[in-house]
Amino acid sequence: MELGTILKDKRLEKAYTQEYVADKLFVSRQTISNWENSKTIPDIESLIDLANFYDLSLDNILLKGTDIVENIKKKEKIAEIRKGTVPFLISTILTMVLLFKILAAPKVDIVSFVICLAIMIANLFIILYFAKEENKIKGLPFKTKSFFIMVIIGALVGLIIGAIAGHIFK
C-alpha cells in the first residue's frame, strides 16, 4: 500500500479534514493533499510527525509505504551522480577558458588546441553519461537531441565569452 493511501485512510478514519491535519502539523493543506495523492513524499521529520499524529508505527509506514524507501534510495543515487558530474563541469569550463586563450593568441598552437578540444569533448560525453543515468533512475526518457542542442548553445555562449575574455586579457 502506498504511503498516500495510508495517510488518506487514517485521516478519513479519524474524520479529520486536510485543513485540520495541516494546522496540527504546521504545513499547508496543499502539502497534505500532495502527500495523500502521492505527488510528493514527506521528509523524515514530517514522517515522524505523521506517525505520532495518526498513532502509527514508523516501521509500519516505511514497510507498507515502500515508495518512501525507494524514493530515498533514488535521491541518494541522484545526489551521487550529481556529485560526480561537478568535477567534469568544472574541467569543461576551465578547458573552454584555456581553449579560448589559445585561440586569442597571435599564433594558434594547433597541438594545444586539439588537446583542449579533445578534453572538452570527452568531458561532455561523460556529463552526457551522468545525465542519462540520472534520467534512468528517475524513470524519465533521455532526450539526446535536446542535450546536444544545450551543449551547442553552451559552446556558442562559451565561444562568445571566451572571445571577449581573450581580447580583454591579452
DSSP file with accessible surface (Angstrom, degrees, kcal/mol):
  #  RESIDUE AA STRUCTURE BP1 BP2  ACC     N-H-->O    O-->H-N    N-H-->O    O-->H-N    TCO  KAPPA ALPHA  PHI   PSI    X-CA   Y-CA   Z-CA
    1    1 A M              0   0  128      0, 0.0    65,-0.3     0, 0.0    66,-0.2   0.000 360.0 360.0 360.0 135.5    0.0    0.0    0.0
    2    2 A E     >  -     0   0  100     63,-0.1     4,-2.0     1,-0.1     3,-0.2  -0.405 360.0-119.0 -74.3 153.2    1.3    3.4   -0.9
    3    3 A L  H  > S+     0   0    3      1,-0.2     4,-2.9     2,-0.2     5,-0.2   0.891 112.6  58.0 -57.4 -43.9    2.0    6.0    1.8
    4    4 A G  H  > S+     0   0    1      1,-0.2     4,-2.5     2,-0.2    -1,-0.2   0.910 107.5  47.4 -55.2 -42.0   -0.5    8.4    0.3
    5    5 A T  H  > S+     0   0   60     -3,-0.2     4,-2.8     2,-0.2    -1,-0.2   0.908 110.7  51.5 -65.9 -42.5   -3.2    5.8    0.6
    6    6 A I  H  X S+     0   0   13     -4,-2.0     4,-2.4     2,-0.2    -2,-0.2   0.938 112.6  46.0 -59.5 -47.3   -2.2    5.1    4.2
    7    7 A L  H  X S+     0   0    3     -4,-2.9     4,-2.4     1,-0.2    -2,-0.2   0.921 114.3  46.9 -64.4 -44.1   -2.3    8.8    5.2
    8    8 A K  H  X S+     0   0   82     -4,-2.5     4,-2.7    -5,-0.2     5,-0.2   0.928 112.3  49.9 -65.0 -44.3   -5.6    9.4    3.5
    9    9 A D  H  X S+     0   0   77     -4,-2.8     4,-2.6     1,-0.2    -2,-0.2   0.917 112.2  47.9 -60.0 -43.6   -7.3    6.3    5.0
   10   10 A K  H  X S+     0   0   43     -4,-2.4     4,-1.8    -5,-0.2    -1,-0.2   0.910 112.1  49.6 -64.8 -41.3   -6.1    7.3    8.5
   11   11 A R  H  <>S+     0   0   23     -4,-2.4     5,-2.5    -5,-0.2     4,-0.3   0.942 114.6  43.7 -63.8 -45.5   -7.3   10.9    8.1
   12   12 A L  H ><5S+     0   0   96     -4,-2.7     3,-1.1     1,-0.2    -2,-0.2   0.882 109.3  57.4 -67.6 -37.4  -10.7    9.7    6.9
   13   13 A E  H 3<5S+     0   0  133     -4,-2.6    -1,-0.2     1,-0.3    -2,-0.2   0.875 112.3  41.5 -58.9 -37.8  -10.9    7.1    9.6
   14   14 A K  T 3<5S-     0   0   65     -4,-1.8    -1,-0.3    -5,-0.2    -2,-0.2   0.427 112.2-123.9 -90.3   0.1  -10.4    9.8   12.2
   15   15 A A  T < 5 +     0   0   87     -3,-1.1     2,-0.3    -4,-0.3    -3,-0.2   0.848  57.6 152.1  60.0  38.1  -12.8   12.1   10.3
   16   16 A Y      < -     0   0   64     -5,-2.5     2,-0.2    -6,-0.2    -1,-0.2  -0.716  41.0-130.4 -93.9 150.3  -10.2   14.9   10.0
   17   17 A T     >  -     0   0   82     -2,-0.3     4,-2.2     1,-0.1     5,-0.2  -0.593  23.7-115.3 -89.7 161.9  -10.1   17.4    7.2
   18   18 A Q  H  > S+     0   0   34     -2,-0.2     4,-2.7     1,-0.2     5,-0.2   0.891 118.7  55.7 -61.8 -37.6   -7.0   18.1    5.3
   19   19 A E  H  > S+     0   0   98      2,-0.2     4,-2.4     1,-0.2    -1,-0.2   0.914 106.7  49.4 -60.4 -43.9   -7.1   21.6    6.7
   20   20 A Y  H  > S+     0   0   89      2,-0.2     4,-2.2     1,-0.2    -2,-0.2   0.939 113.0  45.9 -62.4 -48.0   -7.2   20.3   10.3
   21   21 A V  H  X S+     0   0    0     -4,-2.2     4,-2.1     1,-0.2    -2,-0.2   0.925 111.6  52.9 -62.0 -43.0   -4.3   18.0    9.8
   22   22 A A  H  X>S+     0   0    0     -4,-2.7     5,-2.3     1,-0.2     4,-0.7   0.916 109.4  48.8 -59.6 -44.0   -2.3   20.7    8.1
   23   23 A D  H ><5S+     0   0   96     -4,-2.4     3,-0.6     1,-0.2    -1,-0.2   0.905 111.9  48.6 -62.8 -42.1   -2.9   23.1   11.0
   24   24 A K  H 3<5S+     0   0  109     -4,-2.2    -1,-0.2     1,-0.2    -2,-0.2   0.824 118.0  39.8 -68.8 -31.4   -1.8   20.4   13.5
   25   25 A L  H 3<5S-     0   0   21     -4,-2.1    -1,-0.2    -5,-0.2    -2,-0.2   0.385 108.9-121.0 -99.4   1.8    1.4   19.6   11.6
   26   26 A F  T <<5S+     0   0  187     -4,-0.7     2,-0.3    -3,-0.6    -3,-0.2   0.899  74.3 113.0  59.3  44.4    2.2   23.2   10.6
   27   27 A V  S   <S-     0   0   42     -5,-2.3    -1,-0.2    -6,-0.1    -2,-0.1  -0.839  71.9 -88.1-131.2 174.1    2.1   22.6    6.9
   28   28 A S     >  -     0   0   62     -2,-0.3     4,-1.6     1,-0.1     3,-0.1  -0.439  29.7-119.2 -82.5 159.9   -0.3   23.8    4.1
   29   29 A R  H  > S+     0   0   95      1,-0.2     4,-2.5     2,-0.2     5,-0.2   0.883 116.7  58.5 -62.1 -35.9   -3.4   22.0    3.2
   30   30 A Q  H  > S+     0   0   86      1,-0.2     4,-2.8     2,-0.2    -1,-0.2   0.885 101.4  54.7 -62.7 -36.2   -1.9   21.6   -0.3
   31   31 A T  H  > S+     0   0   40      2,-0.2     4,-2.4     1,-0.2    -1,-0.2   0.934 108.4  48.2 -62.4 -45.1    1.0   19.7    1.2
   32   32 A I  H  X S+     0   0    3     -4,-1.6     4,-2.7     1,-0.2    -2,-0.2   0.937 112.2  49.6 -60.2 -44.8   -1.3   17.3    2.9
   33   33 A S  H  X S+     0   0   15     -4,-2.5     4,-2.2     1,-0.2     6,-0.2   0.922 110.1  50.3 -60.7 -44.5   -3.2   16.8   -0.4
   34   34 A N  H  <>S+     0   0   34     -4,-2.8     5,-2.5     1,-0.2     6,-1.4   0.890 111.9  47.9 -62.7 -39.3    0.1   16.2   -2.3
   35   35 A W  H ><5S+     0   0   18     -4,-2.4     3,-1.3     3,-0.2    -2,-0.2   0.935 113.1  47.5 -65.6 -45.5    1.2   13.6    0.3
   36   36 A E  H 3<5S+     0   0    8     -4,-2.7    -2,-0.2     1,-0.3    -1,-0.2   0.809 114.5  46.0 -67.7 -30.4   -2.2   11.8    0.1
   37   37 A N  T 3<5S-     0   0   80     -4,-2.2    -1,-0.3    -5,-0.2    -2,-0.2   0.285 112.1-120.3 -94.0   8.4   -2.2   11.8   -3.7
   38   38 A S  T < 5S+     0   0   42     -3,-1.3    -3,-0.2     2,-0.2    -4,-0.1   0.759  77.0 127.2  58.8  27.9    1.4   10.6   -3.8
   39   39 A K  S   <S+     0   0  147     -5,-2.5     2,-0.3    -6,-0.2    -4,-0.2   0.826  81.5  10.4 -77.5 -35.3    2.5   13.7   -5.7
   40   40 A T  S    S-     0   0   65     -6,-1.4    -1,-0.2    -9,-0.2    -2,-0.2  -0.916  74.3-131.8-135.4 165.1    5.2   14.3   -3.1
   41   41 A I        -     0   0   36     -2,-0.3    -6,-0.1    -3,-0.1     6,-0.1  -0.967  29.3-112.0-120.4 135.0    6.6   12.3   -0.2
   42   42 A P        -     0   0    7      0, 0.0     2,-0.0     0, 0.0   -11,-0.0  -0.270  32.4-113.6 -63.1 148.9    7.1   13.8    3.3
   43   43 A D     >  -     0   0   94      1,-0.1     4,-2.4     4,-0.0     5,-0.2  -0.231  39.8 -92.7 -72.7 174.5   10.6   14.3    4.6
   44   44 A I  H  > S+     0   0   89      1,-0.2     4,-2.2     2,-0.2     5,-0.2   0.883 125.7  51.7 -63.2 -37.7   11.7   12.2    7.5
   45   45 A E  H  > S+     0   0  141      1,-0.2     4,-2.3     2,-0.2    -1,-0.2   0.925 111.5  47.4 -64.6 -42.0   10.7   14.8   10.2
   46   46 A S  H  > S+     0   0   20      2,-0.2     4,-2.9     1,-0.2    -1,-0.2   0.866 108.6  55.5 -67.0 -35.9    7.2   15.0    8.7
   47   47 A L  H  X S+     0   0    1     -4,-2.4     4,-2.7     2,-0.2    -1,-0.2   0.921 108.4  47.9 -60.7 -42.6    7.0   11.2    8.6
   48   48 A I  H  X S+     0   0   71     -4,-2.2     4,-2.5     2,-0.2    -2,-0.2   0.934 112.6  48.7 -63.8 -45.0    7.8   11.1   12.3
   49   49 A D  H  X S+     0   0   78     -4,-2.3     4,-2.9     1,-0.2    -2,-0.2   0.916 112.7  48.2 -60.3 -43.1    5.1   13.8   12.9
   50   50 A L  H  X S+     0   0    2     -4,-2.9     4,-2.7     2,-0.2     6,-0.2   0.914 110.1  51.5 -64.2 -43.0    2.6   12.0   10.8
   51   51 A A  H  <>S+     0   0    4     -4,-2.7     5,-3.1     1,-0.2     4,-0.4   0.928 114.7  43.2 -60.5 -44.2    3.3    8.7   12.6
   52   52 A N  H ><5S+     0   0  110     -4,-2.5     3,-0.8     3,-0.2    -2,-0.2   0.921 114.1  50.8 -66.2 -43.5    2.8   10.4   16.0
   53   53 A F  H 3<5S+     0   0   44     -4,-2.9    -2,-0.2     1,-0.2    -1,-0.2   0.894 119.3  35.1 -63.5 -42.5   -0.3   12.3   14.9
   54   54 A Y  T 3<5S-     0   0    2     -4,-2.7    -1,-0.2    -5,-0.2    -2,-0.2   0.340 109.6-117.8 -94.9   6.8   -2.0    9.2   13.5
   55   55 A D  T < 5 +     0   0  131     -3,-0.8     2,-0.3    -4,-0.4    -3,-0.2   0.934  64.7 148.0  54.7  48.4   -0.7    6.8   16.2
   56   56 A L      < -     0   0   26     -5,-3.1     2,-0.4    -6,-0.2    -1,-0.2  -0.831  53.8-112.0-110.3 152.7    1.2    4.8   13.5
   57   57 A S     >  -     0   0   60     -2,-0.3     4,-2.2     1,-0.2     5,-0.2  -0.677  17.3-142.1 -80.1 131.6    4.4    2.9   13.8
   58   58 A L  H  > S+     0   0   50     -2,-0.4     4,-2.7     1,-0.2     5,-0.2   0.895 105.2  54.9 -61.5 -37.4    7.1    4.5   11.7
   59   59 A D  H  > S+     0   0  115      1,-0.2     4,-2.7     2,-0.2     5,-0.2   0.919 107.0  50.6 -58.2 -44.2    8.3    1.0   10.9
   60   60 A N  H  > S+     0   0   61      2,-0.2     4,-2.8     1,-0.2     5,-0.4   0.910 110.8  48.2 -62.4 -43.0    4.8    0.2    9.7
   61   61 A I  H  X S+     0   0    2     -4,-2.2     4,-3.2     1,-0.2    -2,-0.2   0.938 114.5  45.7 -63.0 -46.5    4.7    3.3    7.5
   62   62 A L  H  < S+     0   0   44     -4,-2.7     7,-0.3     2,-0.2    -2,-0.2   0.878 116.4  45.0 -67.8 -36.0    8.1    2.6    6.0
   63   63 A L  H  < S+     0   0  133     -4,-2.7     3,-0.4    -5,-0.2    -2,-0.2   0.927 121.7  36.8 -73.9 -43.8    7.4   -1.1    5.4
   64   64 A K  H  < S+     0   0   97     -4,-2.8     2,-1.5    -5,-0.2     3,-0.2   0.912 116.1  54.5 -73.2 -42.9    4.0   -0.5    3.9
   65   65 A G    >X  +     0   0    0     -4,-3.2     3,-2.2    -5,-0.4     4,-0.7  -0.472  64.4 161.3 -89.2  64.0    4.9    2.6    2.1
   66   66 A T  H 3>  +     0   0   89     -2,-1.5     4,-2.5    -3,-0.4     5,-0.2   0.698  63.9  76.3 -61.2 -17.2    7.9    1.2    0.2
   67   67 A D  H 3> S+     0   0   36      1,-0.2     4,-2.4    -3,-0.2    -1,-0.3   0.835  91.5  56.1 -62.4 -27.2    7.7    4.1   -2.2
   68   68 A I  H <> S+     0   0    2     -3,-2.2     4,-2.6     2,-0.2    -1,-0.2   0.959 108.2  44.8 -67.3 -49.9    9.3    6.2    0.6
   69   69 A V  H  X S+     0   0   51     -4,-0.7     4,-2.4    -7,-0.3    -2,-0.2   0.930 115.3  48.4 -61.3 -44.0   12.3    3.8    0.9
   70   70 A E  H  X S+     0   0   98     -4,-2.5     4,-2.6     1,-0.2    -1,-0.2   0.907 110.8  51.3 -62.5 -41.5   12.6    3.7   -2.9
   71   71 A N  H  X S+     0   0   46     -4,-2.4     4,-2.6     2,-0.2    -1,-0.2   0.912 109.6  49.5 -63.1 -42.7   12.4    7.5   -3.2
   72   72 A I  H  X S+     0   0   74     -4,-2.6     4,-2.3     2,-0.2    -2,-0.2   0.929 111.6  49.2 -62.4 -42.9   15.1    7.9   -0.6
   73   73 A K  H  X S+     0   0  101     -4,-2.4     4,-2.3     1,-0.2    -2,-0.2   0.916 111.1  49.8 -62.9 -41.9   17.3    5.4   -2.5
   74   74 A K  H  X S+     0   0   91     -4,-2.6     4,-2.7     1,-0.2     5,-0.2   0.923 110.0  50.3 -62.1 -45.0   16.7    7.3   -5.8
   75   75 A K  H  X S+     0   0  128     -4,-2.6     4,-2.4     1,-0.2    -1,-0.2   0.889 110.0  50.8 -62.1 -38.6   17.5   10.6   -4.2
   76   76 A E  H  X S+     0   0  118     -4,-2.3     4,-2.2     2,-0.2    -1,-0.2   0.925 111.6  47.2 -64.3 -43.5   20.8    9.2   -2.8
   77   77 A K  H  X S+     0   0  119     -4,-2.3     4,-2.4     2,-0.2    -2,-0.2   0.915 112.5  49.4 -64.3 -42.2   21.8    7.8   -6.2
   78   78 A I  H  X S+     0   0   20     -4,-2.7     4,-2.9     2,-0.2     5,-0.2   0.909 109.5  52.1 -64.4 -40.8   20.9   11.1   -7.9
   79   79 A A  H  X S+     0   0   53     -4,-2.4     4,-2.3    -5,-0.2    -1,-0.2   0.913 110.0  49.5 -61.8 -40.9   23.0   13.0   -5.4
   80   80 A E  H  X S+     0   0  130     -4,-2.2     4,-2.1     2,-0.2    -2,-0.2   0.922 111.6  48.5 -62.1 -45.3   25.9   10.7   -6.0
   81   81 A I  H  X S+     0   0   22     -4,-2.4     4,-1.5     1,-0.2    -2,-0.2   0.935 112.1  48.0 -62.2 -45.4   25.6   11.2   -9.8
   82   82 A R  H  X S+     0   0  126     -4,-2.9     4,-1.4     1,-0.2    -1,-0.2   0.884 109.6  53.3 -64.9 -36.3   25.4   15.0   -9.4
   83   83 A K  H  < S+     0   0  158     -4,-2.3    -1,-0.2     1,-0.2    -2,-0.2   0.893 109.5  49.3 -62.9 -39.0   28.4   14.9   -7.1
   84   84 A G  H  X S+     0   0   24     -4,-2.1     4,-0.6     1,-0.2    -1,-0.2   0.770 106.6  56.5 -70.8 -25.8   30.3   13.0   -9.8
   85   85 A T  H >X S+     0   0   19     -4,-1.5     4,-2.1     1,-0.2     3,-0.5   0.838  89.7  75.1 -75.2 -31.6   29.3   15.4  -12.5
   86   86 A V  H 3X S+     0   0   73     -4,-1.4     4,-2.7     1,-0.2     5,-0.3   0.888  92.5  49.9 -54.2 -49.7   30.7   18.5  -10.8
   87   87 A P  H 3> S+     0   0   76      0, 0.0     4,-2.7     0, 0.0    -1,-0.2   0.893 112.0  49.6 -60.2 -34.3   34.4   17.9  -11.5
   88   88 A F  H <X S+     0   0   61     -4,-0.6     4,-2.3    -3,-0.5    -2,-0.2   0.866 110.1  50.3 -72.5 -34.1   33.7   17.3  -15.2
   89   89 A L  H  X S+     0   0   81     -4,-2.1     4,-2.4     2,-0.2    -1,-0.2   0.940 113.4  45.6 -65.6 -45.2   31.7   20.5  -15.4
   90   90 A I  H  X S+     0   0   90     -4,-2.7     4,-2.9     1,-0.2     5,-0.2   0.935 113.2  50.1 -63.0 -44.7   34.5   22.5  -13.8
   91   91 A S  H  X S+     0   0   41     -4,-2.7     4,-2.7    -5,-0.3    -1,-0.2   0.903 110.0  51.1 -60.6 -40.5   37.0   20.8  -16.0
   92   92 A T  H  X S+     0   0   10     -4,-2.3     4,-2.5     2,-0.2    -1,-0.2   0.932 111.7  46.8 -63.6 -43.9   34.9   21.6  -19.1
   93   93 A I  H  X S+     0   0  106     -4,-2.4     4,-2.5     2,-0.2    -2,-0.2   0.940 114.5  46.2 -64.8 -46.4   34.7   25.3  -18.1
   94   94 A L  H  X S+     0   0  113     -4,-2.9     4,-2.5     1,-0.2    -1,-0.2   0.904 113.2  49.8 -64.3 -39.1   38.4   25.5  -17.4
   95   95 A T  H  X S+     0   0   14     -4,-2.7     4,-2.9    -5,-0.2    -1,-0.2   0.900 109.3  52.4 -65.3 -38.1   39.3   23.7  -20.6
   96   96 A M  H  X S+     0   0   30     -4,-2.5     4,-2.5     2,-0.2    -2,-0.2   0.926 109.3  48.8 -63.1 -43.3   37.0   26.1  -22.5
   97   97 A V  H  X S+     0   0   87     -4,-2.5     4,-2.2     2,-0.2    -2,-0.2   0.936 113.2  47.3 -61.8 -45.2   38.7   29.1  -21.0
   98   98 A L  H  X S+     0   0   94     -4,-2.5     4,-2.4     1,-0.2    -2,-0.2   0.913 110.4  53.2 -62.1 -41.2   42.1   27.6  -21.9
   99   99 A L  H  X S+     0   0    6     -4,-2.9     4,-2.3     1,-0.2    -2,-0.2   0.918 110.2  46.5 -60.4 -43.1   40.8   26.9  -25.4
  100  100 A F  H  X S+     0   0   16     -4,-2.5     4,-1.9     2,-0.2    -1,-0.2   0.853 109.3  54.7 -69.8 -33.5   39.7   30.5  -25.9
  101  101 A K  H  X S+     0   0   96     -4,-2.2     4,-0.8     2,-0.2    -1,-0.2   0.913 109.1  48.4 -64.4 -40.5   43.0   31.7  -24.5
  102  102 A I  H >< S+     0   0   24     -4,-2.4     3,-0.8     1,-0.2    -2,-0.2   0.924 112.1  48.9 -64.0 -43.2   44.8   29.6  -27.2
  103  103 A L  H 3< S+     0   0   75     -4,-2.3    -1,-0.2     1,-0.2    -2,-0.2   0.801 108.0  54.6 -67.5 -28.9   42.5   30.9  -29.9
  104  104 A A  H 3< S+     0   0   23     -4,-1.9    -1,-0.2    -5,-0.1    -2,-0.2   0.637  86.4 104.0 -80.5 -13.2   43.1   34.5  -28.7
  105  105 A A  S << S-     0   0   40     -3,-0.8     3,-0.1    -4,-0.8    65,-0.0  -0.321  83.3-119.2 -67.6 150.9   46.9   34.2  -29.0
  106  106 A P  S    S+     0   0  145      0, 0.0     2,-0.5     0, 0.0    -1,-0.1   0.883 107.0  34.9 -58.8 -36.9   48.5   35.8  -32.1
  107  107 A K  S    S-     0   0  184     -5,-0.0     2,-0.4     2,-0.0    -2,-0.1  -0.969  88.6-136.7-122.7 117.9   49.8   32.4  -33.2
  108  108 A V        -     0   0   55     -2,-0.5     2,-0.9    -3,-0.1    -5,-0.1  -0.586   8.1-140.7 -78.8 125.7   47.5   29.4  -32.5
  109  109 A D     >  -     0   0   84     -2,-0.4     4,-2.4    -7,-0.2     5,-0.2  -0.777  13.9-162.8 -84.6 105.7   49.2   26.3  -31.2
  110  110 A I  H  > S+     0   0  110     -2,-0.9     4,-2.9     1,-0.2     5,-0.2   0.885  84.8  53.4 -61.2 -41.6   47.4   23.6  -33.0
  111  111 A V  H  > S+     0   0   98      1,-0.2     4,-2.5     2,-0.2    -1,-0.2   0.951 111.9  44.6 -61.8 -47.1   48.5   20.7  -30.7
  112  112 A S  H  > S+     0   0   41      1,-0.2     4,-2.6     2,-0.2     5,-0.2   0.909 113.2  52.5 -62.3 -40.6   47.3   22.6  -27.6
  113  113 A F  H  X S+     0   0   53     -4,-2.4     4,-2.6     2,-0.2    -2,-0.2   0.943 111.0  45.7 -60.9 -47.9   44.1   23.5  -29.3
  114  114 A V  H  X S+     0   0   80     -4,-2.9     4,-2.7     2,-0.2    -2,-0.2   0.908 112.8  50.7 -65.3 -40.3   43.4   19.8  -30.3
  115  115 A I  H  X S+     0   0   93     -4,-2.5     4,-2.5    -5,-0.2    -1,-0.2   0.945 112.6  45.9 -63.3 -46.6   44.2   18.5  -26.8
  116  116 A C  H  X S+     0   0    7     -4,-2.6     4,-2.6     1,-0.2    -2,-0.2   0.916 113.2  50.1 -62.2 -42.4   41.9   21.1  -25.2
  117  117 A L  H  X S+     0   0   58     -4,-2.6     4,-2.6    -5,-0.2    -2,-0.2   0.924 110.9  49.1 -62.9 -43.0   39.1   20.3  -27.7
  118  118 A A  H  X S+     0   0   56     -4,-2.7     4,-2.7     2,-0.2    -2,-0.2   0.912 111.9  48.7 -63.3 -42.4   39.5   16.6  -27.0
  119  119 A I  H  X S+     0   0   72     -4,-2.5     4,-2.7     2,-0.2    -1,-0.2   0.929 112.1  49.1 -62.7 -44.7   39.4   17.1  -23.3
  120  120 A M  H  X S+     0   0   17     -4,-2.6     4,-2.3     2,-0.2    -2,-0.2   0.936 112.8  46.4 -63.0 -43.9   36.3   19.2  -23.6
  121  121 A I  H  X S+     0   0   78     -4,-2.6     4,-2.2     2,-0.2    -2,-0.2   0.926 112.1  51.0 -65.8 -42.1   34.5   16.7  -25.8
  122  122 A A  H  X S+     0   0   50     -4,-2.7     4,-2.1     1,-0.2    -1,-0.2   0.929 110.4  50.1 -60.5 -44.2   35.4   13.8  -23.5
  123  123 A N  H  X S+     0   0   12     -4,-2.7     4,-2.7     1,-0.2    -1,-0.2   0.911 108.7  52.2 -60.7 -41.8   34.1   15.8  -20.5
  124  124 A L  H  X S+     0   0   40     -4,-2.3     4,-2.4     1,-0.2    -1,-0.2   0.896 108.9  49.7 -65.1 -36.9   30.8   16.5  -22.4
  125  125 A F  H  X S+     0   0  111     -4,-2.2     4,-2.2     2,-0.2    -1,-0.2   0.878 110.4  50.5 -69.7 -34.3   30.4   12.8  -23.1
  126  126 A I  H  X S+     0   0   58     -4,-2.1     4,-2.4     2,-0.2    -2,-0.2   0.932 111.0  48.6 -66.5 -42.2   31.0   11.9  -19.5
  127  127 A I  H  X S+     0   0   18     -4,-2.7     4,-2.6     1,-0.2    -2,-0.2   0.905 109.0  54.2 -63.1 -39.4   28.4   14.5  -18.5
  128  128 A L  H  X S+     0   0   14     -4,-2.4     4,-2.5     2,-0.2    -1,-0.2   0.930 107.3  50.6 -58.6 -44.5   26.0   13.0  -21.1
  129  129 A Y  H  X S+     0   0  132     -4,-2.2     4,-2.4     1,-0.2    -2,-0.2   0.936 110.7  48.3 -59.7 -46.5   26.5    9.6  -19.4
  130  130 A F  H  X S+     0   0   37     -4,-2.4     4,-2.4     1,-0.2    -1,-0.2   0.906 111.0  51.1 -61.7 -40.6   25.7   11.0  -16.0
  131  131 A A  H  X S+     0   0   24     -4,-2.6     4,-2.3     2,-0.2    -1,-0.2   0.909 110.0  49.6 -64.5 -40.8   22.6   12.8  -17.3
  132  132 A K  H  X S+     0   0   91     -4,-2.5     4,-2.2     1,-0.2    -2,-0.2   0.921 111.0  49.7 -63.1 -42.9   21.4    9.6  -18.9
  133  133 A E  H  X S+     0   0   44     -4,-2.4     4,-2.2     2,-0.2    -2,-0.2   0.904 109.6  51.2 -63.5 -41.5   21.9    7.7  -15.6
  134  134 A E  H  X S+     0   0   24     -4,-2.4     4,-2.2     1,-0.2    -1,-0.2   0.937 111.4  47.1 -62.1 -44.4   20.0   10.3  -13.7
  135  135 A N  H  X>S+     0   0   35     -4,-2.3     5,-2.8     1,-0.2     4,-0.8   0.876 109.1  54.9 -65.7 -34.8   17.1   10.1  -16.0
  136  136 A K  H ><5S+     0   0  140     -4,-2.2     3,-0.6     3,-0.2    -1,-0.2   0.928 109.1  47.7 -62.8 -43.2   17.2    6.3  -15.9
  137  137 A I  H 3<5S+     0   0   33     -4,-2.2    -2,-0.2     1,-0.2    -1,-0.2   0.906 112.7  48.4 -64.1 -40.5   16.9    6.5  -12.1
  138  138 A K  H 3<5S-     0   0   84     -4,-2.2    -1,-0.2    -5,-0.2    -2,-0.2   0.613 113.6-120.6 -74.2 -12.6   14.1    9.0  -12.3
  139  139 A G  T <<5 +     0   0   63     -4,-0.8    -3,-0.2    -3,-0.6    -2,-0.1   0.750  68.8 133.9  77.9  24.2   12.3    6.8  -14.8
  140  140 A L      < -     0   0   95     -5,-2.8    -1,-0.3    -6,-0.2    -2,-0.1  -0.802  60.8-110.3-106.5 148.8   12.4    9.5  -17.5
  141  141 A P        -     0   0   98      0, 0.0     2,-0.6     0, 0.0    -1,-0.0  -0.461  31.0-126.5 -72.3 148.1   13.4    9.1  -21.1
  142  142 A F        -     0   0   49     -2,-0.1     2,-1.1     4,-0.0     3,-0.1  -0.871  12.4-149.6 -99.1 127.1   16.6   10.8  -22.0
  143  143 A K     >  -     0   0  142     -2,-0.6     4,-2.1     1,-0.2     5,-0.1  -0.782  15.4-179.0 -98.9  93.2   16.4   13.2  -24.9
  144  144 A T  H  > S+     0   0   53     -2,-1.1     4,-2.6     1,-0.2     5,-0.2   0.888  81.4  55.8 -59.9 -40.0   19.8   13.1  -26.5
  145  145 A K  H  > S+     0   0  167      1,-0.2     4,-2.2     2,-0.2    -1,-0.2   0.930 108.2  47.6 -60.5 -45.0   18.9   15.6  -29.2
  146  146 A S  H  > S+     0   0   59      1,-0.2     4,-2.3     2,-0.2    -1,-0.2   0.899 110.9  52.7 -62.4 -40.2   17.9   18.2  -26.5
  147  147 A F  H  X S+     0   0   22     -4,-2.1     4,-2.4     1,-0.2    -2,-0.2   0.937 110.0  46.8 -62.0 -46.9   21.1   17.5  -24.6
  148  148 A F  H  X S+     0   0   77     -4,-2.6     4,-2.7     2,-0.2    -1,-0.2   0.870 109.6  53.9 -66.6 -33.7   23.2   18.2  -27.7
  149  149 A I  H  X S+     0   0   88     -4,-2.2     4,-2.7    -5,-0.2    -1,-0.2   0.937 109.9  48.3 -62.9 -42.4   21.3   21.3  -28.5
  150  150 A M  H  X S+     0   0  124     -4,-2.3     4,-2.9     1,-0.2    -2,-0.2   0.902 111.1  50.8 -63.8 -39.5   22.0   22.6  -25.0
  151  151 A V  H  X S+     0   0   31     -4,-2.4     4,-2.9     2,-0.2    -2,-0.2   0.932 111.1  48.0 -63.8 -43.4   25.7   21.6  -25.5
  152  152 A I  H  X S+     0   0  101     -4,-2.7     4,-2.6     2,-0.2    -2,-0.2   0.935 113.2  47.1 -63.8 -45.1   25.8   23.6  -28.8
  153  153 A I  H  X S+     0   0   97     -4,-2.7     4,-2.7     2,-0.2     5,-0.2   0.936 113.6  49.3 -61.7 -43.6   24.2   26.6  -27.2
  154  154 A G  H  X S+     0   0   37     -4,-2.9     4,-2.9     1,-0.2    -2,-0.2   0.909 110.9  49.9 -61.1 -41.0   26.5   26.4  -24.3
  155  155 A A  H  X S+     0   0   32     -4,-2.9     4,-2.8     2,-0.2    -1,-0.2   0.914 111.0  48.9 -65.3 -41.0   29.5   26.1  -26.6
  156  156 A L  H  X S+     0   0   99     -4,-2.6     4,-2.3     2,-0.2    -2,-0.2   0.930 113.3  46.2 -64.3 -44.8   28.4   29.2  -28.6
  157  157 A V  H  X S+     0   0   74     -4,-2.7     4,-2.8     1,-0.2     5,-0.2   0.930 113.4  50.7 -61.8 -42.6   27.9   31.2  -25.4
  158  158 A G  H  X S+     0   0   10     -4,-2.9     4,-3.3    -5,-0.2    -2,-0.2   0.890 108.2  52.3 -61.3 -40.4   31.3   29.9  -24.2
  159  159 A L  H  X S+     0   0   79     -4,-2.8     4,-2.8     2,-0.2    -1,-0.2   0.926 111.1  46.9 -61.4 -43.6   32.8   31.0  -27.5
  160  160 A I  H  X S+     0   0  108     -4,-2.3     4,-2.4     2,-0.2    -2,-0.2   0.951 116.3  43.4 -63.8 -48.5   31.4   34.5  -27.2
  161  161 A I  H  X S+     0   0  107     -4,-2.8     4,-3.2     1,-0.2     5,-0.2   0.921 115.4  50.0 -63.1 -42.0   32.5   34.8  -23.6
  162  162 A G  H  X S+     0   0    4     -4,-3.3     4,-3.0    -5,-0.2    -1,-0.2   0.894 109.3  50.8 -64.1 -39.5   35.9   33.3  -24.4
  163  163 A A  H  X S+     0   0   49     -4,-2.8     4,-1.9    -5,-0.2    -1,-0.2   0.939 113.5  45.5 -64.0 -42.6   36.4   35.6  -27.3
  164  164 A I  H  X S+     0   0   95     -4,-2.4     4,-2.2     1,-0.2    -2,-0.2   0.947 115.3  46.6 -64.6 -46.8   35.6   38.6  -25.1
  165  165 A A  H  X S+     0   0   32     -4,-3.2     4,-2.7     1,-0.2    -2,-0.2   0.889 109.5  55.5 -63.0 -39.4   37.8   37.3  -22.3
  166  166 A G  H  < S+     0   0    3     -4,-3.0    -1,-0.2    -5,-0.2    -2,-0.2   0.885 111.3  43.3 -61.7 -38.7   40.6   36.6  -24.8
  167  167 A H  H >< S+     0   0  123     -4,-1.9     3,-0.7    -5,-0.2    -1,-0.2   0.849 114.9  49.3 -76.1 -33.2   40.6   40.2  -26.0
  168  168 A I  H 3< S+     0   0  113     -4,-2.2    -2,-0.2     1,-0.2    -3,-0.2   0.916 116.0  41.3 -70.7 -41.4   40.4   41.6  -22.5
  169  169 A F  T 3<        0   0  142     -4,-2.7    -1,-0.2    -5,-0.2    -2,-0.2   0.014 360.0 360.0-100.4  28.8   43.2   39.5  -21.1
  170  170 A K    <         0   0  170     -3,-0.7    -3,-0.1    -5,-0.0   -65,-0.1  -0.190 360.0 360.0 -60.8 360.0   45.7   39.8  -24.0
